[in-house]
Amino acid sequence: MSLLYKNVKQLVFDIDNFIDTVEQGVLVFKEGVVNYLNGEKASFADKIERIDRLEASADKLQRAIDDKFYRHSILPQNVSDIEGMLDKIDEIIDISKDNLYQFDDELPFFPKELTGDYIRLVDASAEAALSVFPAVRTFFREPAKVRDLLVKVYFYEKETDKIARNIKRKLFHDIKDLRLSQKIHLRYFALHIETLSDRAESLADLLSILALKMSI
């Protein structure tokens, strides 16, 4: 087995671990938001600690991957594109961590009639992110198949937008017993959660372009 083949095999293994870590971060974010909405303080605190560890681990893995690309001159003609993609993957866990900390720092109050809507919102936004990871894995093995795997990402991103819009309409049209400041606060939390699906869509757009370049 050639040294180059060993290096490429190890690199793909490291990238899989990196994706696994970011994927776990999205799941922890989703569970953490649900914990907060349901008043499960101990479980929410546990998710804060877990996402801290996962984000730190993802950063460490990304640095190791970057080092291997340059030290072993793997895919030198594509390295800048792939690093851009890895940066966008890392943004997903960064956003997940930052948004979960927003709940911990600002302690928003959610009226019961909106709890279900916010749970649906975080479900859809997380699904958009979770749906992009199979396409990333496929990119390094069969880039021609990537675009077919991105359909779910765009579907869930649009669902997230719809749910967020409905939440905002309820806040400002239907719910009368909240102050305007509270409504604005909750609107921002809808935007925070939406950001995850937006980052997934941005990654999907880049993947689509890179897969086309790699397939030509």
WOHUQUI-V14356 format. One record per helix or strand of 3 or more residues. SS is the DSSP state (H for helix, E for strand). FROM is the first residue (numbers start at 1). TO is the last residue. If there is no record, write none. Layout:
SS_FROM_TO + SS_FROM_TO
This chain:
H_3_37 + H_41_71 + H_79_106 + H_112_139 + H_143_145 + H_147_174 + H_180_215
